[in-house]
Amino acid sequence: MYSTQGLHRAAQQQPDAIAVRFAGRARSYKEFGARVARLAGALQSLGMAPGDRVAMLSLNSDLYLEYQFGVWWGGGVVNPCNSRWSAAEIIFSLHDSASSLLIVDDAFTAMAAQILQEVSSIGHVIYAGQGDTPPGMLDYEALVRAATPVDDRCRRGDDLAGVFYTGGTTGFPKGVMLSHGNLCASALAGMAEGLAGPGRVYLHAAPMFHLADMAFSMMHALSGNTHAFVPGFASEAVLASITRDRVTDVLLVPTMIQMLVDHPAMHAGPDLGSLKRIYYGASPISEALLDRAMAALPGVEFVQAYGMTELSPIATVNHAWHHTIEGRKAGKLRSAGRATVGTEVRIVDGDGVEVARGEVGEVVVRGANVMLGYWNNPAQTAAAVRNGWMHTGDGAYMDAEGYIFIVDRIKDMIISGAENIFSAEVENAIAGHAGVAACAVIGIPHAVWGETVHAVIVAKPGAAPAADDIIAHCKALIAGYKCPRSIAFVDQLPLSGAGKILKNKLREPFWSDQQRGVG
């Protein structure tokens, strides 16, 4: 199987079905497929050879989806740039991957000039914006119009499909190499789990540079579904698109869910009757937030997917039934689900030996979804993938039915007075307070206990919770030694481009002058 197969199937079986809707334009699968074939021809005319990296630095749009499929159709490798990174970080990823072509939209034309000066491998910059083409750049639409369509290279198996740079929340960016086989295995596993099927409208609200969006996008493309887009997550834009485009499915990270359900526009009663399912993942969600979201969106299914970029990206799924009132009685609501079709998941100790059910260890994953490795970094590849098992760095336990319960990133575990404290458990307790909109828990230095629990909290609009009230609330729910010893209130938490809370940024002021640091 190859990554563009869904386009061929949809163009053959339902050529007049709408493939994409964005900015007032709609294109059928016949039209979309033809543009992809011409874009592939245009990129080849600019020198793209099989295996060459082509980067895109852009907000979400239908052209971003054309880029993904067009590069693959022409035999190239995608390098989607994190649009929230600094110029220095983006330049690093382009230089490291030796990307030869770069596509930018209006938001990044100014940065493109600096990129051209500092990244010698970039031969051409293609402008995919709405205005006049800047000097020194090539016009995207003109290239597509003038190009001769080319045959699909149909790259597959271990052929490299993309280099996806991820710093996660803990370190310097690494280029994750994913093959066409990796991406197809993940998409088919998701479809086998019922995450996509025909007759849906998928909204690209999460950033398209992030692999989670690409994974769900592939499932819906294989199903011949319609794709709608918002340039970037904004509650009003998401609600408007759901109403206008009759969106049925959307992927959101917990911070996005919180912003959506707490937004004043929700109280205006927008027409969200088309919405059937919200996929969520990337970071833990508190039960309090999940309850608020389900109350605000009655009848909408919530489905959790757990994984990481290195796993293409899905490893486990917790289905909608476990989020219902009846399903919660099974005790799986806080689970990240169990292994998808074709994927193996274990919980192991430091020696790689599987631990007993209920015992906390590290999540490791094996299957056709495990990455090829890190670009130009065999040492880190060998450290992460051992005997075919991807070591995720996540701490979890598994119950008797194979459901895993994530307790923390291993680096986020707090050790205070020889007691292990999992920040996710503390965050779940704090989030249940009526005045809390969002929170993050970290360990900070303590002269006696080694580390102590510190909470960083964003209050709900109009609320002013006191630190003592938060601590008292926590003591009613969890052991006293797990409760915060200090609390800071902030207007917003630092987020990665994928919406994950950057705990390393929260730790920096506390650990920068310590002999022992936490990454």
C-alpha positions in Angstrom: 0.0 0.0 0.0 1.1 3.6 -0.7 0.2 6.8 1.0 -1.6 8.4 -2.0 -3.8 5.3 -2.6 -6.8 7.0 -1.0 -6.8 9.7 -3.6 -6.8 7.3 -6.4 -9.6 5.3 -4.9 -11.7 8.4 -4.2 -11.1 9.9 -7.6 -12.2 6.6 -9.2 -15.2 5.8 -7.0 -16.6 9.3 -6.2 -14.9 11.9 -8.4 -17.5 14.6 -7.8 -17.5 14.2 -4.0 -16.0 17.3 -2.2 -12.5 16.7 -1.1 -11.6 20.1 0.4 -13.4 23.2 1.6 -11.5 26.3 2.6 -11.7 30.1 2.3 -14.9 29.9 0.2 -13.6 27.4 -2.3 -14.5 23.7 -2.7 -12.8 21.1 -4.9 -13.9 17.7 -5.8 -11.7 14.6 -5.5 -11.3 14.7 -9.3 -10.1 18.3 -9.1 -8.0 17.8 -6.0 -6.3 14.7 -7.5 -5.5 16.6 -10.7 -3.9 19.5 -8.8 -1.8 17.0 -6.7 -0.5 15.4 -9.9 0.4 18.8 -11.4 2.0 20.0 -8.1 4.1 16.8 -8.2 5.1 17.7 -11.8 6.0 21.3 -10.7 8.2 20.1 -7.9 10.0 17.6 -10.1 10.6 20.4 -12.6 12.3 22.4 -9.8 14.6 19.5 -9.2 12.8 17.3 -6.7 14.2 13.8 -7.0 13.0 10.6 -5.2 13.9 11.0 -1.5 14.5 14.8 -1.6 13.1 16.7 1.3 10.5 19.4 0.6 9.5 21.6 3.5 6.3 23.7 4.2 6.1 26.5 6.7 2.5 27.6 6.7 -0.8 27.8 8.6 -3.5 25.2 7.9 -5.2 25.3 4.5 -6.3 23.1 1.6 -2.9 23.8 0.0 -1.2 22.2 2.9 -3.0 19.0 2.1 -2.0 19.3 -1.5 1.6 19.7 -0.4 1.5 16.5 1.6 0.1 14.4 -1.2 1.9 16.3 -4.0 5.3 15.6 -2.5 4.5 11.9 -2.0 3.0 11.7 -5.5 6.2 13.1 -7.0 8.5 10.8 -4.9 9.7 13.4 -2.4 9.8 13.4 1.4 7.7 15.9 3.4 9.3 18.1 6.2 6.4 20.0 7.8 7.9 22.9 9.8 6.6 23.7 13.2 5.0 27.1 12.6 5.3 28.1 16.3 9.1 27.7 16.4 11.6 30.5 16.3 13.5 31.2 13.1 16.6 29.6 14.6 14.7 26.3 15.3 13.2 26.2 11.9 16.5 27.0 10.2 18.1 24.1 12.2 15.5 21.6 11.0 15.8 22.8 7.3 19.6 22.7 7.5 19.7 19.3 9.3 17.4 17.7 6.8 19.0 19.4 3.8 15.6 20.3 2.5 15.8 21.6 -1.1 12.5 23.3 -1.6 10.4 25.4 0.8 6.7 26.4 0.5 5.5 29.4 2.6 2.3 31.3 3.1 1.7 34.9 4.0 2.4 34.4 7.7 6.0 33.4 6.9 7.2 35.3 3.9 9.4 37.6 6.0 11.1 34.7 7.7 11.8 33.1 4.3 14.3 35.7 3.4 16.4 34.9 6.5 16.0 31.1 5.8 17.3 31.6 2.2 20.4 33.4 3.6 21.2 30.7 6.2 20.1 27.4 4.6 22.2 26.8 1.5 20.3 23.6 0.6 17.1 25.5 -0.2 17.1 26.1 -4.0 13.6 27.6 -4.3 11.0 29.2 -2.1 7.4 28.8 -3.3 4.8 31.4 -2.2 1.4 29.9 -1.4 -0.2 33.1 -0.1 -3.1 35.3 -1.2 -1.2 38.5 -2.3 1.5 39.4 -4.8 4.4 37.0 -5.0 7.4 38.5 -3.2 10.6 39.1 -5.2 12.8 36.0 -5.4 9.9 33.5 -4.8 7.9 31.4 -7.2 4.1 31.6 -7.3 2.4 28.3 -6.2 -0.7 28.7 -8.3 1.3 29.7 -11.4 3.5 26.6 -11.0 0.4 24.3 -10.6 -1.3 25.8 -13.6 1.7 25.6 -15.9 2.8 22.1 -14.8 2.3 18.9 -16.7 0.7 16.2 -14.4 3.0 13.3 -13.7 2.4 9.7 -12.8 2.3 8.8 -9.1 5.7 7.3 -8.0 3.7 5.1 -5.6 6.5 5.0 -3.1 5.7 2.5 -0.3 7.1 0.1 2.3 10.3 1.4 3.8 10.6 4.3 1.4 11.0 7.4 3.5 7.8 9.5 3.6 8.6 12.3 6.0 11.1 13.8 8.5 9.1 15.1 11.4 11.0 17.3 13.8 10.0 16.9 17.4 11.5 18.4 20.5 8.6 17.1 22.5 8.6 19.0 25.8 12.0 18.0 27.0 14.8 18.5 24.5 16.4 19.7 21.3 14.6 18.8 18.0 15.1 15.4 16.5 14.1 14.4 13.0 11.8 11.4 13.2 12.0 9.3 10.0 8.7 7.7 9.1 8.2 5.5 6.1 5.2 5.1 3.9 4.7 1.7 5.5 4.7 3.4 9.0 2.0 5.9 8.0 -0.2 3.4 6.2 0.0 0.9 9.1 -1.1 3.6 11.5 -3.9 4.8 9.3 -5.2 1.3 8.7 -5.0 0.5 12.4 -7.0 3.6 13.2 -9.7 2.7 10.6 -9.8 -0.9 12.0 -10.5 0.7 15.4 -13.4 2.6 13.9 -11.8 6.1 14.0 -12.9 6.9 10.5 -15.4 5.8 8.0 -17.2 7.1 4.9 -19.6 10.0 5.0 -17.7 12.2 7.4 -16.3 15.8 7.4 -13.0 16.1 9.1 -11.8 19.5 10.4 -8.1 20.4 10.5 -8.1 22.5 13.6 -4.9 21.1 15.1 -1.7 22.3 13.3 -1.1 20.3 10.1 2.6 20.2 10.8 1.9 17.9 13.6 1.7 14.2 12.8 -1.5 13.6 14.8 -3.4 15.7 12.3 -1.7 14.0 9.4 -2.7 10.5 10.8 -6.4 11.3 11.1 -6.2 13.2 7.8 -5.0 10.0 6.1 -7.7 7.9 7.7 -10.4 10.3 6.3 -8.7 10.5 2.9 -8.7 6.7 2.7 -12.4 6.9 3.5 -13.0 9.5 0.7 -14.2 12.1 3.2 -14.3 15.9 3.0 -11.6 18.0 4.7 -12.3 21.4 6.1 -9.7 23.8 7.5 -9.1 26.6 9.9 -5.8 28.4 9.6 -5.0 27.9 13.3 -6.9 27.0 16.4 -9.3 29.7 17.5 -12.5 28.9 19.3 -14.7 31.2 17.2 -13.2 29.9 13.9 -13.7 26.2 15.0 -17.3 26.8 16.0 -18.0 28.7 12.7 -16.5 25.9 10.6 -18.4 23.2 12.4 -21.6 25.1 11.6 -20.7 26.2 8.1 -19.0 23.0 6.8 -21.2 20.6 8.8 -18.1 19.1 10.5 -18.5 15.7 12.0 -15.0 14.9 13.3 -12.3 17.0 14.8 -9.0 16.4 16.6 -8.2 18.6 19.6 -5.6 18.5 22.4 -6.9 19.0 25.9 -5.8 22.7 26.0 -7.9 23.3 22.9 -10.9 21.5 24.4 -10.6 23.7 27.5 -10.5 26.9 25.4 -13.4 25.8 23.2 -15.9 24.8 26.0 -15.0 27.8 28.2 -15.3 30.3 25.3 -18.2 32.8 25.6 -19.3 31.9 22.0 -20.4 28.5 23.3 -23.1 30.3 25.4 -24.6 31.8 22.2 -25.9 28.3 21.2 -24.0 27.8 17.9 -25.4 25.1 15.6 -23.1 22.2 16.4 -25.6 19.5 15.5 -23.3 17.9 12.8 -20.5 17.2 15.3 -20.3 13.6 16.1 -16.8 12.9 17.5 -13.9 14.6 19.1 -10.6 12.8 19.1 -8.2 14.0 21.9 -4.7 13.2 22.9 -1.1 14.6 23.1 -1.3 15.1 26.8 -3.5 13.9 29.7 -7.0 15.4 30.2 -8.5 15.9 33.6 -11.8 14.4 34.5 -13.1 17.8 35.4 -12.4 19.2 31.9 -13.8 16.1 30.3 -17.0 16.5 32.3 -17.3 20.1 31.3 -16.7 19.3 27.6 -19.3 16.4 27.6 -21.8 18.7 29.3 -21.2 21.4 26.8 -21.4 19.0 23.8 -24.1 16.5 24.6 -24.3 13.6 22.1 -20.7 14.1 20.9 -18.4 11.1 21.3 -15.0 11.5 22.9 -12.3 9.2 21.8 -8.7 9.2 23.2 -5.7 8.2 21.1 -2.3 7.8 22.8 1.0 7.7 21.0 3.9 9.8 19.8 5.5 10.9 16.6 7.9 8.0 16.7 4.9 5.7 16.5 3.3 7.2 13.4 1.7 8.3 15.9 -1.0 6.1 17.5 -0.4 3.2 19.8 -3.5 2.8 21.9 -7.2 3.9 21.7 -9.8 4.4 24.4 -13.1 4.3 22.7 -16.2 6.5 23.2 -18.1 3.9 25.3 -15.7 4.2 28.2 -16.6 8.0 28.4 -20.3 7.3 28.8 -22.0 7.0 32.2 -22.3 3.3 31.8 -18.8 2.9 30.4 -17.3 4.8 33.3 -18.5 2.1 35.7 -15.9 -0.2 34.0 -13.2 2.1 35.4 -11.5 2.8 32.1 -12.2 6.6 31.8 -8.7 7.6 32.9 -7.1 4.9 30.7 -5.3 5.7 27.5 -6.9 2.6 26.0 -5.3 -0.5 24.7 -3.1 -1.5 21.8 -4.5 -0.9 18.3 -4.8 -3.6 15.7 -1.3 -4.7 14.6 0.4 -3.0 17.6 1.9 -4.5 20.7 2.3 -2.6 24.0 4.1 -3.7 27.1 5.0 -2.1 30.5 8.6 -2.8 31.4 11.2 -2.1 34.0 14.6 -0.4 33.5 16.0 -3.7 32.2 13.3 -4.1 29.6 11.5 -6.9 31.5 7.7 -6.8 31.5 6.4 -5.9 35.0 3.3 -7.3 36.7 -0.1 -6.0 35.9 -0.8 -2.9 38.0 2.9 -2.1 38.5 4.2 1.2 37.1 6.9 1.0 34.4 7.8 2.4 31.0 5.5 2.0 28.0 7.2 0.2 25.1 5.6 -0.4 21.7 6.3 -2.8 18.8 4.7 -2.9 15.4 4.8 -1.7 11.8 4.1 1.8 13.1 7.5 2.1 14.8 9.7 4.8 13.2 12.7 4.0 10.9 14.9 6.1 13.3 16.1 9.6 14.0 17.5 11.5 11.0 21.4 11.5 11.2 21.3 10.2 14.7 22.0 6.5 15.0 23.0 6.8 18.7 19.6 8.2 19.8 17.9 5.7 17.5 19.6 2.8 19.2 18.7 4.2 22.6 15.1 4.6 21.7 14.4 1.5 19.7 15.7 -1.7 21.3 15.0 -5.2 19.9 12.2 -3.6 17.8 10.5 -2.0 20.8 10.1 1.8 20.9 10.8 3.1 24.4 8.4 6.0 24.9 9.6 7.5 28.1 6.1 7.4 29.5 5.4 5.8 32.9 2.2 3.7 33.1 0.6 0.6 34.4 -1.5 -2.0 32.6 -4.7 -3.6 34.0 -5.8 -7.2 33.6 -7.6 -6.4 30.3 -4.6 -4.7 28.6 -5.7 -1.1 29.2 -2.8 1.2 30.0 -3.0 4.1 32.5 -0.4 6.8 31.9 0.8 8.2 35.2 3.5 10.6 34.0 6.4 11.3 31.6 9.2 9.5 33.4 11.2 12.8 33.5 8.1 14.5 35.0 7.9 12.2 38.0 8.6 14.0 41.2 10.7 12.3 43.9 10.1 13.9 47.3 11.6 12.4 50.4 12.0 9.1 48.5 8.3 9.1 47.6 7.4 8.9 43.9 4.7 11.5 43.0 3.1 11.5 39.5 2.3 15.0 38.4 -0.7 13.8 36.3 -2.4 12.6 39.5 -1.9 15.9 41.2 -3.0 17.8 38.1 -6.2 15.8 38.0 -7.0 16.7 41.6 -6.3 20.4 41.1 -8.4 20.5 37.9 -11.4 19.5 39.8 -11.4 22.8 41.7 -14.2 25.1 40.5 -11.9 28.0 39.9 -9.2 26.3 37.9 -9.2 26.5 34.1 -5.8 24.8 33.5 -2.8 23.7 35.5 0.6 22.1 35.4 2.6 20.4 38.2 6.4 20.2 38.4 9.0 19.3 40.9 11.2 22.1 42.3 14.3 21.9 44.4 14.0 21.4 48.2 17.0 21.3 50.5 15.6 18.6 52.7 13.2 16.5 50.5 15.2 16.8 47.2 12.1 18.0 45.4 8.7 19.4 46.3 5.5 19.8 44.4 4.8 23.1 42.8 1.6 23.9 40.8 1.2 26.5 38.1 -2.4 27.4 37.6 -4.6 29.4 35.2 -7.8 30.5 36.9 -11.1 30.5 35.1 -12.3 34.0 33.9 -13.7 35.9 36.8 -12.4 33.4 39.4 -9.7 34.2 42.0 -9.0 30.9 43.9 -6.6 31.2 46.8 -3.6 28.9 47.1 -4.8 27.6 50.5 -8.1 26.7 49.0 -6.5 24.8 46.2 -4.3 22.8 48.6 -7.2 22.0 50.9 -9.2 20.8 47.9 -6.3 18.5 46.9 -5.9 17.1 50.4 -9.5 15.9 50.2 -8.7 13.9 47.1 -5.0 12.7 47.3 -2.4 11.9 50.0 -1.0 15.0 51.7 2.6 14.4 50.5 1.4 14.6 46.9 -0.3 18.0 47.4 1.3 21.2 46.2 3.6 22.9 48.6 3.6 26.1 46.5 1.4 27.6 43.8 1.8 30.2 41.2 -1.0 31.8 39.2 -0.4 32.8 35.6 -2.4 34.1 32.7 -1.4 31.3 30.4 0.8 28.2 30.3 3.7 27.9 27.8 2.6 25.5 25.0 4.4 23.7 22.3 3.2 23.9 18.7 1.2 20.8 19.2 -0.5 22.3 22.3 1.5 20.4 24.9 2.4 22.2 28.1 6.2 22.9 28.1 7.1 21.9 31.6 10.8 22.4 30.8 10.0 26.1 30.5 8.2 26.1 33.8 11.2 24.3 35.5 13.9 26.6 34.2 13.7 29.4 36.8 14.0 26.8 39.6 16.7 24.5 38.3 19.0 26.7 36.3 21.4 27.2 39.3 21.2 23.7 40.6 23.9 21.1 40.3 21.2 18.5 39.5 18.6 19.5 37.0 15.4 18.1 35.6 15.1 18.2 31.8 
